[in-house]
Amino acid sequence: MTTENLERAYAAARGVIANVKPDQLDDSTPCVSWDVRELLNHMIGGSFWAATAVKNGNADVIEALATDYGDRDLVATFDEGIEQSVAAFGAPGAQEGTVTLPFGTLPVPMFMGIITTDAFTHAWDLARATGQPTDLDPEFAEQLLNGARGFIQPAFRGEDGQLPFGAEQPAPANATNADALAAFLGRSF
């Protein structure tokens, strides 16, 4: 398995991060419990965290997720995280490994799928929060939506901050594929 889809998700996120203005850091996001700064911290920190999780075989290292990246060059810092994450997932033998998460141990390819969908969906969240277009990579968004429909179980849905996904929401009639993915994952319009 290659890192192509992960890189595609990171590219979508990078494009959105590049257009975030400093005066938007305190704005609200579709992730009710996070403002733009906290969402950026999750997105950027998540790239470093994923790399460490793959290298260590577990997700215990949370330092990267507790770091405030808002005062740094967001794009340059995300580029570092992307480089580390892609290198970790693409390292020889990495795809044969496992990563232990709080809810169980997963094969690395499955974990990479989760990180890919997370990066792409949060790119949508950030685009929506900062007034950017949400029509992110339509073909890829459709692919991720189809994958999410087969993976997301009812037990993963609940209140924001309590479980990974909210209840599926209706997408507007003119929804893009990325909008439909976001609605499926619990984002309201």
PyMOL commands that set and color helices and strands:
alter all, ss='L'
color gray80, all
select helices_A, chain A and resi 4-17+22-24+36-56+63-66+74-90+94-96+108-129+138-151+154-156+177-184
alter helices_A, ss='H'
color red, helices_A
select strands_A, chain A and resi 98-101+104-107
alter strands_A, ss='S'
color yellow, strands_A
deselect
rebuild
show_as cartoon
